[in-house]
Amino acid sequence: MPILDWAVTATFVILSLALVIIFIRLIKGPSLPDRVVALELIASLTVGFIATHAVATRMANFLDVAVVLALTAFLAAVGFARYLEKGGERSDD
């Protein structure tokens, strides 16, 4: 088995473990900013999965999808940051 296959397999395993840990943080996160950071990291890990898949299949077309997802995730992070800066969730009782 070539070294590239080993590296791709190891990368998929590490990314999968990181995704499980981040999902736990997303569910358990004590505050809204923790959940926002977890969502941003999930998007980054998804970009990593797409890039690793592109390397494994030797198809560069997937990298375009990864770039679009990364840009969308960045814009979402900016939107969440502005939302949190304005005061986050409010309950008008």
Long-range contacts (C-beta under 8 A, 24 or more apart in sequence): 4-55, 8-52, 8-55, 8-56, 11-48, 11-52, 12-49, 12-52, 15-45, 15-48, 15-49, 15-52, 18-45, 19-45, 32-84, 32-88, 32-89, 33-84, 36-77, 36-80, 36-81, 36-84, 39-76, 39-80, 40-73, 40-76, 40-77, 40-80, 43-69, 43-70, 43-72, 43-73, 43-76, 44-70, 44-73, 47-73
